[in-house]
Amino acid sequence: MRVPHGKTCAWCLVLASRGAVYLTAETAGSFNRYHDDCDCQPLPAWPGQDVPYDPDALYSMYLEARDDAGSGRMEDITRSLRKLRGLS
């Protein structure tokens, strides 16, 4: 799963809103540094393990941004999320 910590960019918040859906560390981005000012981390998730953040709250933020954007395009949604939440 992609876990937000402290200062997380809008793009990674959208990814984190999906919860523990990635099959491998690589698909969660363990070998990539996507953004200079983002501190999200890919972490493993095991069956029955508690998720260390609230993906449902992030999904609600995503839906709010999607509605505000009036578009399903990720570029528009992340732009709206940055505007609504004051994110980078």
Biopython code that builds the backbone (N, CA, C, O; Angstrom):
import numpy as np
from Bio.PDB.StructureBuilder import StructureBuilder

atoms = [
    (1, "MET", "N", (0.845, -1.175, 0.000)),
    (1, "MET", "CA", (0.000, 0.000, 0.000)),
    (1, "MET", "C", (0.890, 1.238, 0.000)),
    (1, "MET", "O", (2.035, 1.186, 0.448)),
    (2, "ARG", "N", (0.374, 2.320, -0.490)),
    (2, "ARG", "CA", (1.096, 3.595, -0.451)),
    (2, "ARG", "C", (0.564, 4.354, 0.753)),
    (2, "ARG", "O", (-0.626, 4.662, 0.825)),
    (3, "VAL", "N", (1.449, 4.655, 1.698)),
    (3, "VAL", "CA", (1.048, 5.246, 2.978)),
    (3, "VAL", "C", (1.503, 6.700, 3.048)),
    (3, "VAL", "O", (2.693, 6.986, 2.918)),
    (4, "PRO", "N", (0.554, 7.627, 3.254)),
    (4, "PRO", "CA", (0.930, 9.027, 3.408)),
    (4, "PRO", "C", (1.533, 9.279, 4.780)),
    (4, "PRO", "O", (1.115, 8.685, 5.774)),
    (5, "HIS", "N", (2.524, 10.170, 4.822)),
    (5, "HIS", "CA", (3.167, 10.593, 6.074)),
    (5, "HIS", "C", (3.349, 12.090, 5.998)),
    (5, "HIS", "O", (3.959, 12.586, 5.051)),
    (6, "GLY", "N", (2.842, 12.817, 6.957)),
    (6, "GLY", "CA", (3.104, 14.254, 7.019)),
    (6, "GLY", "C", (2.733, 14.992, 5.753)),
    (6, "GLY", "O", (1.553, 15.198, 5.470)),
    (7, "LYS", "N", (3.735, 15.391, 4.990)),
    (7, "LYS", "CA", (3.514, 16.160, 3.767)),
    (7, "LYS", "C", (3.479, 15.216, 2.566)),
    (7, "LYS", "O", (4.515, 14.747, 2.095)),
    (8, "THR", "N", (2.273, 14.950, 2.084)),
    (8, "THR", "CA", (2.083, 14.043, 0.952)),
    (8, "THR", "C", (1.399, 14.814, -0.169)),
    (8, "THR", "O", (0.457, 15.568, 0.074)),
    (9, "CYS", "N", (1.869, 14.625, -1.387)),
    (9, "CYS", "CA", (1.314, 15.358, -2.532)),
    (9, "CYS", "C", (-0.077, 14.822, -2.892)),
    (9, "CYS", "O", (-0.461, 13.725, -2.487)),
    (10, "ALA", "N", (-0.811, 15.615, -3.656)),
    (10, "ALA", "CA", (-2.170, 15.265, -4.059)),
    (10, "ALA", "C", (-2.201, 13.958, -4.850)),
    (10, "ALA", "O", (-3.093, 13.134, -4.649)),
    (11, "TRP", "N", (-1.244, 13.764, -5.738)),
    (11, "TRP", "CA", (-1.214, 12.547, -6.555)),
    (11, "TRP", "C", (-1.114, 11.306, -5.672)),
    (11, "TRP", "O", (-1.846, 10.337, -5.876)),
    (12, "CYS", "N", (-0.224, 11.330, -4.707)),
    (12, "CYS", "CA", (-0.031, 10.164, -3.838)),
    (12, "CYS", "C", (-1.193, 9.978, -2.871)),
    (12, "CYS", "O", (-1.471, 8.850, -2.464)),
    (13, "LEU", "N", (-1.880, 11.054, -2.493)),
    (13, "LEU", "CA", (-3.082, 10.903, -1.683)),
    (13, "LEU", "C", (-4.159, 10.158, -2.459)),
    (13, "LEU", "O", (-4.875, 9.325, -1.903)),
    (14, "VAL", "N", (-4.267, 10.460, -3.740)),
    (14, "VAL", "CA", (-5.223, 9.724, -4.581)),
    (14, "VAL", "C", (-4.831, 8.253, -4.627)),
    (14, "VAL", "O", (-5.690, 7.382, -4.489)),
    (15, "LEU", "N", (-3.540, 7.960, -4.819)),
    (15, "LEU", "CA", (-3.093, 6.568, -4.839)),
    (15, "LEU", "C", (-3.347, 5.888, -3.495)),
    (15, "LEU", "O", (-3.767, 4.731, -3.458)),
    (16, "ALA", "N", (-3.098, 6.589, -2.403)),
    (16, "ALA", "CA", (-3.315, 6.022, -1.073)),
    (16, "ALA", "C", (-4.793, 5.779, -0.795)),
    (16, "ALA", "O", (-5.139, 4.904, 0.000)),
    (17, "SER", "N", (-5.667, 6.547, -1.444)),
    (17, "SER", "CA", (-7.109, 6.372, -1.228)),
    (17, "SER", "C", (-7.596, 5.019, -1.730)),
    (17, "SER", "O", (-8.707, 4.600, -1.404)),
    (18, "ARG", "N", (-6.786, 4.342, -2.508)),
    (18, "ARG", "CA", (-7.152, 3.014, -3.014)),
    (18, "ARG", "C", (-6.972, 1.932, -1.961)),
    (18, "ARG", "O", (-7.508, 0.833, -2.107)),
    (19, "GLY", "N", (-6.217, 2.231, -0.892)),
    (19, "GLY", "CA", (-5.982, 1.239, 0.153)),
    (19, "GLY", "C", (-4.905, 0.256, -0.254)),
    (19, "GLY", "O", (-4.047, 0.565, -1.081)),
    (20, "ALA", "N", (-4.954, -0.918, 0.324)),
    (20, "ALA", "CA", (-3.929, -1.948, 0.100)),
    (20, "ALA", "C", (-4.298, -2.779, -1.127)),
    (20, "ALA", "O", (-4.778, -3.905, -1.001)),
    (21, "VAL", "N", (-4.071, -2.217, -2.311)),
    (21, "VAL", "CA", (-4.463, -2.896, -3.550)),
    (21, "VAL", "C", (-3.281, -3.309, -4.423)),
    (21, "VAL", "O", (-3.459, -4.035, -5.401)),
    (22, "TYR", "N", (-2.085, -2.857, -4.080)),
    (22, "TYR", "CA", (-0.924, -3.156, -4.909)),
    (22, "TYR", "C", (-0.433, -4.571, -4.610)),
    (22, "TYR", "O", (-0.415, -5.000, -3.457)),
    (23, "LEU", "N", (-0.038, -5.286, -5.653)),
    (23, "LEU", "CA", (0.372, -6.674, -5.482)),
    (23, "LEU", "C", (1.819, -6.835, -5.065)),
    (23, "LEU", "O", (2.183, -7.824, -4.429)),
    (24, "THR", "N", (2.644, -5.865, -5.421)),
    (24, "THR", "CA", (4.060, -5.952, -5.080)),
    (24, "THR", "C", (4.559, -4.581, -4.635)),
    (24, "THR", "O", (3.912, -3.562, -4.874)),
    (25, "ALA", "N", (5.705, -4.576, -3.991)),
    (25, "ALA", "CA", (6.323, -3.306, -3.607)),
    (25, "ALA", "C", (6.638, -2.479, -4.841)),
    (25, "ALA", "O", (6.538, -1.252, -4.812)),
    (26, "GLU", "N", (7.014, -3.141, -5.916)),
    (26, "GLU", "CA", (7.351, -2.423, -7.145)),
    (26, "GLU", "C", (6.138, -1.691, -7.708)),
    (26, "GLU", "O", (6.252, -0.538, -8.124)),
    (27, "THR", "N", (4.968, -2.352, -7.726)),
    (27, "THR", "CA", (3.785, -1.679, -8.272)),
    (27, "THR", "C", (3.297, -0.557, -7.364)),
    (27, "THR", "O", (2.602, 0.351, -7.819)),
    (28, "ALA", "N", (3.658, -0.613, -6.082)),
    (28, "ALA", "CA", (3.335, 0.480, -5.165)),
    (28, "ALA", "C", (4.360, 1.601, -5.254)),
    (28, "ALA", "O", (4.180, 2.658, -4.649)),
    (29, "GLY", "N", (5.445, 1.374, -6.011)),
    (29, "GLY", "CA", (6.422, 2.419, -6.254)),
    (29, "GLY", "C", (7.635, 2.394, -5.357)),
    (29, "GLY", "O", (8.237, 3.443, -5.125)),
    (30, "SER", "N", (8.019, 1.239, -4.843)),
    (30, "SER", "CA", (9.121, 1.197, -3.886)),
    (30, "SER", "C", (10.459, 1.639, -4.460)),
    (30, "SER", "O", (11.325, 2.092, -3.713)),
    (31, "PHE", "N", (10.646, 1.518, -5.766)),
    (31, "PHE", "CA", (11.932, 1.874, -6.349)),
    (31, "PHE", "C", (11.900, 3.218, -7.063)),
    (31, "PHE", "O", (12.857, 3.593, -7.740)),
    (32, "ASN", "N", (10.810, 3.930, -6.910)),
    (32, "ASN", "CA", (10.657, 5.216, -7.588)),
    (32, "ASN", "C", (10.487, 6.326, -6.569)),
    (32, "ASN", "O", (9.876, 6.140, -5.516)),
    (33, "ARG", "N", (11.021, 7.448, -6.892)),
    (33, "ARG", "CA", (10.786, 8.661, -6.115)),
    (33, "ARG", "C", (9.969, 9.557, -7.027)),
    (33, "ARG", "O", (10.513, 10.205, -7.922)),
    (34, "TYR", "N", (8.662, 9.595, -6.799)),
    (34, "TYR", "CA", (7.769, 10.278, -7.727)),
    (34, "TYR", "C", (7.824, 11.795, -7.629)),
    (34, "TYR", "O", (7.722, 12.485, -8.643)),
    (35, "HIS", "N", (7.983, 12.317, -6.427)),
    (35, "HIS", "CA", (7.901, 13.754, -6.236)),
    (35, "HIS", "C", (8.963, 14.214, -5.246)),
    (35, "HIS", "O", (9.251, 13.525, -4.267)),
    (36, "ASP", "N", (9.530, 15.359, -5.501)),
    (36, "ASP", "CA", (10.587, 15.881, -4.640)),
    (36, "ASP", "C", (10.105, 16.194, -3.228)),
    (36, "ASP", "O", (10.830, 15.954, -2.262)),
    (37, "ASP", "N", (8.908, 16.720, -3.095)),
    (37, "ASP", "CA", (8.418, 17.170, -1.790)),
    (37, "ASP", "C", (7.375, 16.234, -1.190)),
    (37, "ASP", "O", (6.541, 16.683, -0.404)),
    (38, "CYS", "N", (7.394, 14.971, -1.528)),
    (38, "CYS", "CA", (6.406, 14.017, -1.050)),
    (38, "CYS", "C", (7.084, 12.991, -0.152)),
    (38, "CYS", "O", (8.178, 12.513, -0.452)),
    (39, "ASP", "N", (6.430, 12.665, 0.940)),
    (39, "ASP", "CA", (7.021, 11.716, 1.873)),
    (39, "ASP", "C", (6.217, 10.422, 2.020)),
    (39, "ASP", "O", (6.363, 9.716, 3.018)),
    (40, "CYS", "N", (5.380, 10.109, 1.050)),
    (40, "CYS", "CA", (4.627, 8.858, 1.122)),
    (40, "CYS", "C", (5.596, 7.674, 1.005)),
    (40, "CYS", "O", (6.703, 7.805, 0.483)),
    (41, "GLN", "N", (5.151, 6.526, 1.502)),
    (41, "GLN", "CA", (5.996, 5.340, 1.470)),
    (41, "GLN", "C", (5.192, 4.119, 1.063)),
    (41, "GLN", "O", (4.072, 3.939, 1.540)),
    (42, "PRO", "N", (5.730, 3.281, 0.199)),
    (42, "PRO", "CA", (5.083, 1.996, -0.056)),
    (42, "PRO", "C", (5.448, 1.027, 1.071)),
    (42, "PRO", "O", (6.623, 0.838, 1.385)),
    (43, "LEU", "N", (4.435, 0.426, 1.666)),
    (43, "LEU", "CA", (4.655, -0.533, 2.743)),
    (43, "LEU", "C", (3.861, -1.801, 2.465)),
    (43, "LEU", "O", (2.798, -1.731, 1.848)),
    (44, "PRO", "N", (4.348, -2.959, 2.902)),
    (44, "PRO", "CA", (3.601, -4.202, 2.692)),
    (44, "PRO", "C", (2.361, -4.257, 3.580)),
    (44, "PRO", "O", (2.330, -3.679, 4.667)),
    (45, "ALA", "N", (1.366, -4.947, 3.108)),
    (45, "ALA", "CA", (0.149, -5.185, 3.881)),
    (45, "ALA", "C", (-0.125, -6.683, 3.871)),
    (45, "ALA", "O", (-0.011, -7.342, 2.837)),
    (46, "TRP", "N", (-0.481, -7.200, 5.013)),
    (46, "TRP", "CA", (-0.744, -8.628, 5.146)),
    (46, "TRP", "C", (-2.208, -8.824, 5.531)),
    (46, "TRP", "O", (-2.796, -7.951, 6.171)),
    (47, "PRO", "N", (-2.802, -9.949, 5.154)),
    (47, "PRO", "CA", (-4.208, -10.202, 5.521)),
    (47, "PRO", "C", (-4.409, -10.048, 7.030)),
    (47, "PRO", "O", (-3.633, -10.575, 7.828)),
    (48, "GLY", "N", (-5.451, -9.324, 7.404)),
    (48, "GLY", "CA", (-5.770, -9.111, 8.798)),
    (48, "GLY", "C", (-5.013, -7.970, 9.458)),
    (48, "GLY", "O", (-5.293, -7.623, 10.605)),
    (49, "GLN", "N", (-4.061, -7.384, 8.748)),
    (49, "GLN", "CA", (-3.270, -6.278, 9.286)),
    (49, "GLN", "C", (-4.077, -4.986, 9.231)),
    (49, "GLN", "O", (-4.804, -4.743, 8.269)),
    (50, "ASP", "N", (-3.946, -4.164, 10.262)),
    (50, "ASP", "CA", (-4.573, -2.850, 10.244)),
    (50, "ASP", "C", (-3.818, -1.944, 9.279)),
    (50, "ASP", "O", (-2.590, -1.979, 9.210)),
    (51, "VAL", "N", (-4.557, -1.144, 8.545)),
    (51, "VAL", "CA", (-3.956, -0.160, 7.650)),
    (51, "VAL", "C", (-3.605, 1.057, 8.509)),
    (51, "VAL", "O", (-4.457, 1.526, 9.264)),
    (52, "PRO", "N", (-2.376, 1.586, 8.418)),
    (52, "PRO", "CA", (-1.930, 2.652, 9.327)),
    (52, "PRO", "C", (-2.445, 4.053, 8.985)),
    (52, "PRO", "O", (-1.888, 5.045, 9.454)),
    (53, "TYR", "N", (-3.481, 4.141, 8.188)),
    (53, "TYR", "CA", (-4.118, 5.412, 7.867)),
    (53, "TYR", "C", (-5.550, 5.104, 7.455)),
    (53, "TYR", "O", (-5.932, 3.934, 7.408)),
    (54, "ASP", "N", (-6.340, 6.108, 7.160)),
    (54, "ASP", "CA", (-7.753, 5.911, 6.829)),
    (54, "ASP", "C", (-7.987, 6.099, 5.331)),
    (54, "ASP", "O", (-8.216, 7.221, 4.880)),
    (55, "PRO", "N", (-7.931, 4.997, 4.543)),
    (55, "PRO", "CA", (-8.146, 5.139, 3.102)),
    (55, "PRO", "C", (-9.543, 5.655, 2.765)),
    (55, "PRO", "O", (-9.719, 6.327, 1.748)),
    (56, "ASP", "N", (-10.537, 5.354, 3.597)),
    (56, "ASP", "CA", (-11.892, 5.830, 3.318)),
    (56, "ASP", "C", (-11.969, 7.351, 3.402)),
    (56, "ASP", "O", (-12.658, 7.982, 2.601)),
    (57, "ALA", "N", (-11.268, 7.942, 4.365)),
    (57, "ALA", "CA", (-11.239, 9.407, 4.475)),
    (57, "ALA", "C", (-10.566, 10.007, 3.241)),
    (57, "ALA", "O", (-11.016, 11.025, 2.716)),
    (58, "LEU", "N", (-9.493, 9.376, 2.785)),
    (58, "LEU", "CA", (-8.816, 9.876, 1.577)),
    (58, "LEU", "C", (-9.693, 9.692, 0.348)),
    (58, "LEU", "O", (-9.693, 10.537, -0.547)),
    (59, "TYR", "N", (-10.443, 8.591, 0.298)),
    (59, "TYR", "CA", (-11.340, 8.367, -0.836)),
    (59, "TYR", "C", (-12.442, 9.431, -0.857)),
    (59, "TYR", "O", (-12.842, 9.890, -1.927)),
    (60, "SER", "N", (-12.928, 9.820, 0.317)),
    (60, "SER", "CA", (-13.918, 10.898, 0.390)),
    (60, "SER", "C", (-13.332, 12.205, -0.139)),
    (60, "SER", "O", (-14.009, 12.953, -0.844)),
    (61, "MET", "N", (-12.061, 12.480, 0.206)),
    (61, "MET", "CA", (-11.384, 13.666, -0.321)),
    (61, "MET", "C", (-11.261, 13.574, -1.836)),
    (61, "MET", "O", (-11.468, 14.560, -2.543)),
    (62, "TYR", "N", (-10.923, 12.383, -2.334)),
    (62, "TYR", "CA", (-10.823, 12.168, -3.778)),
    (62, "TYR", "C", (-12.163, 12.451, -4.458)),
    (62, "TYR", "O", (-12.207, 13.142, -5.475)),
    (63, "LEU", "N", (-13.260, 11.917, -3.897)),
    (63, "LEU", "CA", (-14.582, 12.128, -4.501)),
    (63, "LEU", "C", (-14.963, 13.601, -4.499)),
    (63, "LEU", "O", (-15.529, 14.099, -5.471)),
    (64, "GLU", "N", (-14.654, 14.299, -3.411)),
    (64, "GLU", "CA", (-14.918, 15.734, -3.334)),
    (64, "GLU", "C", (-14.149, 16.478, -4.429)),
    (64, "GLU", "O", (-14.699, 17.354, -5.096)),
    (65, "ALA", "N", (-12.884, 16.124, -4.604)),
    (65, "ALA", "CA", (-12.061, 16.768, -5.633)),
    (65, "ALA", "C", (-12.559, 16.422, -7.032)),
    (65, "ALA", "O", (-12.564, 17.279, -7.915)),
    (66, "ARG", "N", (-12.975, 15.181, -7.239)),
    (66, "ARG", "CA", (-13.506, 14.779, -8.555)),
    (66, "ARG", "C", (-14.769, 15.561, -8.874)),
    (66, "ARG", "O", (-14.945, 16.036, -9.996)),
    (67, "ASP", "N", (-15.655, 15.697, -7.880)),
    (67, "ASP", "CA", (-16.881, 16.470, -8.093)),
    (67, "ASP", "C", (-16.557, 17.935, -8.380)),
    (67, "ASP", "O", (-17.152, 18.541, -9.271)),
    (68, "ASP", "N", (-15.621, 18.500, -7.630)),
    (68, "ASP", "CA", (-15.217, 19.884, -7.829)),
    (68, "ASP", "C", (-14.606, 20.079, -9.212)),
    (68, "ASP", "O", (-14.843, 21.094, -9.867)),
    (69, "ALA", "N", (-13.816, 19.095, -9.651)),
    (69, "ALA", "CA", (-13.150, 19.193, -10.955)),
    (69, "ALA", "C", (-14.144, 19.067, -12.101)),
    (69, "ALA", "O", (-13.917, 19.607, -13.183)),
    (70, "GLY", "N", (-15.239, 18.359, -11.871)),
    (70, "GLY", "CA", (-16.210, 18.143, -12.940)),
    (70, "GLY", "C", (-15.656, 17.262, -14.039)),
    (70, "GLY", "O", (-16.103, 17.323, -15.184)),
    (71, "SER", "N", (-14.683, 16.445, -13.687)),
    (71, "SER", "CA", (-13.980, 15.634, -14.676)),
    (71, "SER", "C", (-13.455, 14.382, -13.988)),
    (71, "SER", "O", (-13.206, 14.384, -12.782)),
    (72, "GLY", "N", (-13.288, 13.321, -14.755)),
    (72, "GLY", "CA", (-12.675, 12.105, -14.244)),
    (72, "GLY", "C", (-11.194, 12.029, -14.556)),
    (72, "GLY", "O", (-10.541, 11.038, -14.229)),
    (73, "ARG", "N", (-10.653, 13.067, -15.188)),
    (73, "ARG", "CA", (-9.223, 13.074, -15.528)),
    (73, "ARG", "C", (-8.388, 13.287, -14.279)),
    (73, "ARG", "O", (-8.657, 14.194, -13.491)),
    (74, "MET", "N", (-7.375, 12.453, -14.098)),
    (74, "MET", "CA", (-6.536, 12.535, -12.902)),
    (74, "MET", "C", (-5.859, 13.899, -12.763)),
    (74, "MET", "O", (-5.705, 14.401, -11.650)),
    (75, "GLU", "N", (-5.462, 14.493, -13.868)),
    (75, "GLU", "CA", (-4.826, 15.810, -13.800)),
    (75, "GLU", "C", (-5.775, 16.837, -13.199)),
    (75, "GLU", "O", (-5.370, 17.664, -12.382)),
    (76, "ASP", "N", (-7.048, 16.780, -13.610)),
    (76, "ASP", "CA", (-8.047, 17.718, -13.095)),
    (76, "ASP", "C", (-8.360, 17.435, -11.630)),
    (76, "ASP", "O", (-8.516, 18.361, -10.833)),
    (77, "ILE", "N", (-8.451, 16.154, -11.279)),
    (77, "ILE", "CA", (-8.779, 15.780, -9.903)),
    (77, "ILE", "C", (-7.662, 16.189, -8.955)),
    (77, "ILE", "O", (-7.928, 16.750, -7.892)),
    (78, "THR", "N", (-6.422, 15.917, -9.324)),
    (78, "THR", "CA", (-5.315, 16.293, -8.435)),
    (78, "THR", "C", (-5.181, 17.818, -8.340)),
    (78, "THR", "O", (-4.849, 18.341, -7.277)),
    (79, "ARG", "N", (-5.434, 18.526, -9.428)),
    (79, "ARG", "CA", (-5.410, 19.997, -9.383)),
    (79, "ARG", "C", (-6.474, 20.500, -8.407)),
    (79, "ARG", "O", (-6.213, 21.402, -7.611)),
    (80, "SER", "N", (-7.665, 19.918, -8.469)),
    (80, "SER", "CA", (-8.741, 20.308, -7.564)),
    (80, "SER", "C", (-8.403, 19.941, -6.124)),
    (80, "SER", "O", (-8.672, 20.721, -5.211)),
    (81, "LEU", "N", (-7.820, 18.772, -5.909)),
    (81, "LEU", "CA", (-7.427, 18.363, -4.559)),
    (81, "LEU", "C", (-6.399, 19.322, -3.974)),
    (81, "LEU", "O", (-6.470, 19.680, -2.798)),
    (82, "ARG", "N", (-5.445, 19.735, -4.803)),
    (82, "ARG", "CA", (-4.450, 20.713, -4.332)),
    (82, "ARG", "C", (-5.135, 22.014, -3.943)),
    (82, "ARG", "O", (-4.815, 22.603, -2.910)),
    (83, "LYS", "N", (-6.068, 22.462, -4.758)),
    (83, "LYS", "CA", (-6.772, 23.711, -4.488)),
    (83, "LYS", "C", (-7.622, 23.606, -3.212)),
    (83, "LYS", "O", (-7.575, 24.487, -2.354)),
    (84, "LEU", "N", (-8.393, 22.526, -3.100)),
    (84, "LEU", "CA", (-9.291, 22.363, -1.959)),
    (84, "LEU", "C", (-8.571, 22.152, -0.635)),
    (84, "LEU", "O", (-9.047, 22.594, 0.411)),
    (85, "ARG", "N", (-7.419, 21.475, -0.677)),
    (85, "ARG", "CA", (-6.714, 21.106, 0.542)),
    (85, "ARG", "C", (-5.392, 21.851, 0.755)),
    (85, "ARG", "O", (-4.692, 21.608, 1.737)),
    (86, "GLY", "N", (-5.056, 22.752, -0.162)),
    (86, "GLY", "CA", (-3.816, 23.514, -0.023)),
    (86, "GLY", "C", (-2.582, 22.640, -0.081)),
    (86, "GLY", "O", (-1.652, 22.813, 0.706)),
    (87, "LEU", "N", (-2.573, 21.696, -1.017)),
    (87, "LEU", "CA", (-1.473, 20.728, -1.134)),
    (87, "LEU", "C", (-0.537, 21.098, -2.260)),
    (87, "LEU", "O", (-0.840, 21.946, -3.099)),
    (88, "SER", "N", (0.615, 20.436, -2.258)),
    (88, "SER", "CA", (1.574, 20.620, -3.359)),
    (88, "SER", "C", (1.260, 19.644, -4.467)),
    (88, "SER", "O", (1.945, 19.629, -5.489)),
]
sb = StructureBuilder()
sb.init_structure("model")
sb.init_model(0)
sb.init_chain("A")
sb.init_seg("    ")
for serial, (resi, resn, name, xyz) in enumerate(atoms, 1):
    if name == "N":
        sb.init_residue(resn, " ", resi, " ")
    sb.init_atom(name, np.array(xyz, "f"), 0.0, 1.0, " ", f" {name:<3s}", serial, name[0])
structure = sb.get_structure()
